[in-house]
Amino acid sequence: MKNIKAIIFDAYGTLFDVNSAAESCKDKIGDRWENFANYWRTTQLEYTWLRSLMKRHKDFWQVTEDSLDKSMKAYEIETSLRNELLDLYKILSPYKEVPEVLRLLKKKDLKVAILSNGTPTLLNQLVNSNNLENLFDNIFSVEEVGIYKPDFKVYDIPVKKYQIDKNEVVFLSANTWDVSGGGNYGYNSIWVNRNQNIFDNLDYNPRYKIENLLDLLQLI
């Protein structure tokens, strides 16, 4: 962890709780709200990978809508909830330690940024709605290259922007495939394992695994 010049965060699932939209509607969805939220998220990710492979790119908001429509059919959820769930997805809640960690990182001589599948509009709305707008140097979106993670063109975005080496980046994600993508690209990838999950076998083993972002402060 020497000679680090940039701390780059994934957004969805790492800084922001992707299940918080469905949780806000759990009284209307019922006891299966968490299963529904996980299904929506899994479908959303599958669509990003499949569209990348097929070279049929849609932006992340369109993918989010398409995956929600399938998920609502699968769980037989009333279509009247669609707009409410989509509006809530635009203002997902951050994990509780995120504001404190970002404020402390801003005091260090490091670039602090987001690198996400989200569109610039979505990401800026997420950051602004949670009063985090002054805590990032940059918000990078896959829309700059028109393909989703884990394509290496995505991980190349901040390296080119900051004119730094791959191994001068610490990259944090709660998504094991994203940790592996960044690690295989050349980042110092750290897995944020909030839920005691099992790491995927994708030719990368992160040197550091943390339970929440507060643990990052001990490493740098």
Sine and cosine of phi, psi and omega as CSV:
sin_phi,cos_phi,sin_psi,cos_psi,sin_omega,cos_omega
0.00,0.00,0.46,0.89,0.02,-1.00
-1.00,-0.03,0.40,-0.92,0.08,-1.00
0.86,0.51,0.54,0.84,0.03,-1.00
-0.98,0.19,0.73,-0.69,-0.01,-1.00
-0.89,-0.45,-0.26,0.97,-0.03,-1.00
-0.55,-0.84,0.66,-0.75,0.13,-0.99
-0.94,-0.35,0.90,-0.44,-0.08,-1.00
-0.91,-0.43,0.77,-0.64,-0.02,-1.00
-0.93,-0.37,0.69,-0.73,0.34,-0.94
-0.92,0.38,0.43,-0.90,-0.04,-1.00
-0.99,-0.10,-0.88,0.48,-0.17,-0.99
-0.98,0.22,0.90,-0.44,-0.03,-1.00
1.00,-0.03,-0.24,0.97,-0.02,-1.00
-0.95,-0.31,-0.80,0.60,0.10,-0.99
-1.00,-0.09,-0.57,0.82,-0.12,-0.99
-0.85,-0.53,0.66,-0.75,-0.07,-1.00
-0.98,0.18,0.95,-0.30,-0.06,-1.00
-0.93,0.38,-0.29,0.96,0.00,-1.00
-1.00,0.00,-0.09,1.00,-0.11,-0.99
-0.93,0.36,-0.44,0.90,0.05,-1.00
-0.91,0.41,-0.78,0.62,0.00,-1.00
-0.91,0.41,-0.58,0.81,0.00,-1.00
-0.88,0.47,-0.59,0.81,0.03,-1.00
-0.91,0.42,-0.34,0.94,0.01,-1.00
-0.94,-0.35,0.31,0.95,-0.13,-0.99
-0.89,0.45,-0.48,0.88,0.04,-1.00
-0.92,0.39,-0.48,0.88,0.01,-1.00
-1.00,0.03,-0.54,0.84,-0.03,-1.00
-0.99,0.17,-0.62,0.79,0.00,-1.00
0.98,-0.21,-0.19,-0.98,-0.12,-0.99
-0.89,0.46,-0.34,0.94,-0.04,-1.00
-1.00,0.02,0.23,0.97,-0.12,-0.99
-0.85,0.53,-0.63,0.78,-0.04,-1.00
-0.95,0.32,-0.65,0.76,0.08,-1.00
-0.88,0.48,-0.65,0.76,0.06,-1.00
-0.88,0.47,-0.70,0.71,0.00,-1.00
-0.88,0.48,-0.67,0.74,0.02,-1.00
-0.92,0.39,-0.61,0.79,0.03,-1.00
-0.91,0.42,-0.69,0.73,0.03,-1.00
-0.86,0.51,-0.73,0.69,-0.01,-1.00
-0.90,0.43,-0.71,0.71,-0.01,-1.00
-0.89,0.46,-0.69,0.73,0.03,-1.00
-0.90,0.44,-0.66,0.75,0.03,-1.00
-0.84,0.54,-0.74,0.67,0.01,-1.00
-0.91,0.42,-0.68,0.73,0.02,-1.00
-0.85,0.53,-0.65,0.76,0.01,-1.00
-0.91,0.42,-0.60,0.80,0.03,-1.00
-0.90,0.44,-0.68,0.73,-0.02,-1.00
-0.93,0.36,-0.70,0.71,-0.03,-1.00
-0.90,0.43,-0.66,0.76,0.02,-1.00
-0.92,0.40,-0.58,0.81,0.07,-1.00
-0.90,0.44,-0.69,0.72,-0.01,-1.00
-0.92,0.39,-0.61,0.79,-0.02,-1.00
-0.99,0.13,-0.14,0.99,-0.09,-1.00
0.84,0.55,0.70,0.71,0.05,-1.00
-0.83,-0.55,0.93,0.37,-0.14,-0.99
-0.94,0.33,0.74,-0.67,0.29,-0.96
-0.84,-0.55,0.50,-0.87,0.00,-1.00
-0.95,0.31,0.21,-0.98,-0.18,-0.98
-0.89,0.45,-0.52,0.85,0.01,-1.00
-0.93,0.36,-0.65,0.76,0.05,-1.00
-0.91,0.43,-0.64,0.77,0.05,-1.00
-0.90,0.44,-0.64,0.77,0.02,-1.00
-0.89,0.45,-0.66,0.75,0.06,-1.00
-0.90,0.43,-0.73,0.69,-0.02,-1.00
-0.88,0.47,-0.67,0.74,-0.02,-1.00
-0.95,0.32,-0.54,0.84,0.08,-1.00
-0.91,0.42,-0.69,0.73,-0.01,-1.00
-0.86,0.51,-0.69,0.72,0.04,-1.00
-0.90,0.44,-0.69,0.73,-0.06,-1.00
-0.91,0.42,-0.63,0.78,0.02,-1.00
-0.91,0.41,-0.58,0.81,0.07,-1.00
-0.93,0.38,-0.68,0.73,-0.04,-1.00
-0.89,0.45,-0.58,0.82,-0.04,-1.00
-0.97,-0.22,0.12,0.99,0.06,-1.00
0.79,0.61,0.77,0.64,0.02,-1.00
-1.00,-0.09,0.66,-0.75,-0.06,-1.00
-0.85,0.53,0.72,-0.70,-0.02,-1.00
-0.90,0.44,-0.31,0.95,0.01,-1.00
-0.90,0.43,-0.30,0.96,0.01,-1.00
-1.00,0.07,-0.17,0.99,-0.13,-0.99
-0.83,0.56,-0.80,0.60,-0.06,-1.00
-0.91,0.42,-0.59,0.81,0.02,-1.00
-0.90,0.43,-0.69,0.72,0.02,-1.00
-0.90,0.43,-0.65,0.76,0.01,-1.00
-0.92,0.40,-0.66,0.75,0.04,-1.00
-0.89,0.46,-0.63,0.77,0.01,-1.00
-0.93,0.36,-0.51,0.86,0.01,-1.00
-0.91,0.40,-0.44,0.90,0.01,-1.00
-0.96,0.29,-0.29,0.96,-0.05,-1.00
-0.76,-0.64,0.68,0.73,0.03,-1.00
-0.79,0.62,0.52,-0.85,-0.01,-1.00
-0.99,0.17,0.64,-0.77,0.12,-0.99
-0.97,0.24,0.40,-0.91,0.16,-0.99
-0.91,0.41,0.50,-0.87,-0.26,-0.97
-0.87,0.49,-0.49,0.87,-0.07,-1.00
-1.00,0.07,-0.16,0.99,-0.14,-0.99
-0.85,0.52,-0.78,0.63,-0.03,-1.00
-0.85,0.53,-0.67,0.74,-0.01,-1.00
-0.90,0.43,-0.71,0.70,-0.02,-1.00
-0.88,0.47,-0.70,0.71,0.00,-1.00
-0.90,0.44,-0.64,0.77,0.03,-1.00
-0.89,0.45,-0.64,0.77,0.01,-1.00
-0.94,0.33,-0.60,0.80,0.03,-1.00
-0.92,0.40,-0.53,0.85,0.00,-1.00
-0.90,0.44,-0.32,0.95,0.01,-1.00
-0.99,0.14,-0.19,0.98,-0.02,-1.00
-1.00,-0.09,0.36,-0.93,-0.02,-1.00
-1.00,0.10,0.92,0.40,-0.06,-1.00
-0.66,-0.75,0.50,-0.87,0.20,-0.98
-0.98,0.20,0.69,-0.72,0.03,-1.00
-0.84,-0.54,0.83,-0.56,-0.12,-0.99
-0.54,-0.84,0.25,-0.97,0.15,-0.99
-0.96,-0.29,0.63,-0.77,0.15,-0.99
-0.76,-0.64,0.94,-0.35,-0.23,-0.97
-0.63,-0.78,0.39,-0.92,0.17,-0.99
-0.92,0.39,-0.35,0.94,-0.08,-1.00
-0.90,0.44,0.39,-0.92,0.09,-1.00
-0.97,0.26,0.36,-0.93,0.05,-1.00
-0.83,0.56,-0.66,0.75,-0.01,-1.00
-0.89,0.45,-0.73,0.69,0.01,-1.00
-0.87,0.50,-0.73,0.69,-0.07,-1.00
-0.91,0.41,-0.67,0.74,0.02,-1.00
-0.91,0.42,-0.60,0.80,0.04,-1.00
-0.92,0.40,-0.65,0.76,0.05,-1.00
-0.87,0.49,-0.74,0.67,-0.05,-1.00
-0.92,0.40,-0.71,0.71,-0.04,-1.00
-0.93,0.36,-0.62,0.78,-0.03,-1.00
-0.92,0.39,-0.35,0.94,0.02,-1.00
-0.95,-0.30,0.25,0.97,0.07,-1.00
0.84,0.54,0.68,0.73,0.00,-1.00
-0.92,-0.39,0.18,0.98,-0.21,-0.98
-0.90,0.44,-0.42,0.91,-0.04,-1.00
-1.00,-0.09,0.16,0.99,-0.12,-0.99
-0.96,-0.29,0.02,1.00,0.02,-1.00
-0.85,-0.53,0.65,-0.76,0.12,-0.99
-0.97,0.23,-0.59,0.81,0.00,-1.00
-0.50,-0.87,0.46,-0.89,0.14,-0.99
-0.84,-0.54,0.95,-0.30,-0.08,-1.00
-0.99,-0.15,0.71,-0.71,0.00,-1.00
-0.87,-0.49,0.52,-0.85,0.07,-1.00
-0.89,0.46,-0.28,0.96,0.01,-1.00
-0.88,0.47,-0.29,0.96,0.07,-1.00
-0.91,0.41,-0.46,0.89,-0.05,-1.00
-0.86,-0.51,-0.14,0.99,0.12,-0.99
0.95,0.31,0.47,0.88,0.08,-1.00
-0.46,-0.89,0.42,-0.91,-0.10,-0.99
-1.00,-0.05,0.34,-0.94,0.22,-0.97
-0.83,0.55,0.54,-0.84,0.15,0.99
-0.99,-0.13,0.55,0.84,0.09,-1.00
-0.89,0.46,0.68,-0.73,-0.08,-1.00
-0.89,0.45,-0.40,0.92,0.03,-1.00
-0.88,0.48,-0.48,0.88,0.03,-1.00
-0.94,0.34,-0.75,0.66,-0.04,-1.00
-0.92,0.39,-0.32,0.95,0.02,-1.00
-0.97,0.25,-0.32,0.95,-0.11,-0.99
-0.85,0.53,-0.83,0.56,-0.03,-1.00
-0.93,0.36,-0.49,0.87,0.03,-1.00
-0.89,0.46,-0.69,0.72,0.04,-1.00
-0.93,0.36,-0.65,0.76,-0.02,-1.00
-0.88,0.47,-0.71,0.70,-0.08,-1.00
-1.00,-0.03,-0.12,0.99,-0.02,-1.00
0.82,0.58,0.79,0.61,0.00,-1.00
-0.80,-0.60,0.17,-0.98,0.05,-1.00
-0.99,0.10,0.41,-0.91,0.01,-1.00
-0.83,0.55,-0.65,0.76,-0.07,-1.00
-0.98,0.20,0.09,1.00,0.11,-0.99
-0.99,-0.14,0.13,0.99,0.01,-1.00
-0.94,-0.34,0.74,-0.67,0.26,-0.97
-0.98,-0.18,0.83,-0.56,-0.04,-1.00
-0.88,-0.47,0.77,-0.64,-0.03,-1.00
-0.87,-0.49,0.74,-0.67,0.07,-1.00
-0.51,-0.86,0.51,-0.86,0.12,-0.99
-1.00,0.01,-0.16,0.99,-0.03,-1.00
-1.00,-0.07,0.88,-0.47,-0.11,-0.99
-0.89,0.46,-0.59,0.80,0.03,-1.00
-0.90,0.43,-0.53,0.85,0.01,-1.00
-0.97,0.25,-0.64,0.77,0.09,-1.00
-0.86,0.51,-0.71,0.70,0.01,-1.00
-0.92,0.40,-0.64,0.77,0.04,-1.00
-0.87,0.49,-0.75,0.66,0.03,-1.00
-0.91,0.41,-0.63,0.78,-0.01,-1.00
-0.92,0.39,-0.69,0.73,0.04,-1.00
-0.92,0.39,-0.47,0.88,0.08,-1.00
-0.93,0.36,-0.58,0.82,0.00,-1.00
0.72,-0.69,0.00,1.00,0.08,-1.00
-0.94,0.34,0.33,-0.94,0.30,-0.95
-1.00,0.10,1.00,-0.04,-0.09,-1.00
-1.00,0.03,0.69,-0.72,0.04,-1.00
-0.87,-0.49,0.74,-0.67,0.01,-1.00
-1.00,-0.02,0.84,-0.54,0.10,-0.99
-1.00,-0.07,0.99,-0.11,-0.11,-0.99
-0.98,-0.18,0.99,0.10,-0.08,-1.00
-0.96,0.28,-0.45,0.89,-0.18,-0.98
-0.89,-0.46,0.36,0.93,0.04,-1.00
0.81,0.59,0.77,0.64,0.03,-1.00
-1.00,0.08,0.06,-1.00,0.02,-1.00
-0.97,-0.25,0.70,-0.71,-0.05,-1.00
-0.97,0.23,0.59,-0.80,0.00,-1.00
-0.96,0.28,0.45,-0.89,0.05,-1.00
-1.00,-0.04,1.00,0.04,-0.08,-1.00
-0.74,-0.67,0.62,0.78,0.11,-0.99
0.90,0.44,0.45,0.89,0.09,-1.00
-0.48,-0.87,0.71,-0.70,0.06,-1.00
-0.83,-0.55,0.94,-0.35,-0.07,-1.00
-0.89,0.45,0.66,-0.75,0.02,-1.00
-0.92,0.40,-0.56,0.83,-0.04,-1.00
-0.83,-0.56,0.67,-0.74,0.09,-1.00
-0.78,-0.62,0.81,-0.59,-0.06,-1.00
-0.83,-0.56,0.39,-0.92,-0.04,-1.00
-1.00,0.03,-0.47,0.88,0.10,-1.00
-0.38,-0.92,0.10,-0.99,-0.16,-0.99
-0.95,0.32,-0.32,0.95,0.07,-1.00
-0.86,0.51,-0.55,0.84,0.00,-1.00
-0.91,0.42,-0.39,0.92,0.03,-1.00
-0.87,0.49,-0.59,0.81,-0.06,-1.00
-0.89,0.46,-0.44,0.90,0.03,-1.00
-0.97,0.24,-0.35,0.94,-0.09,-1.00
-1.00,-0.01,-0.41,0.91,-0.08,-1.00
-0.91,-0.42,0.00,0.00,0.00,0.00
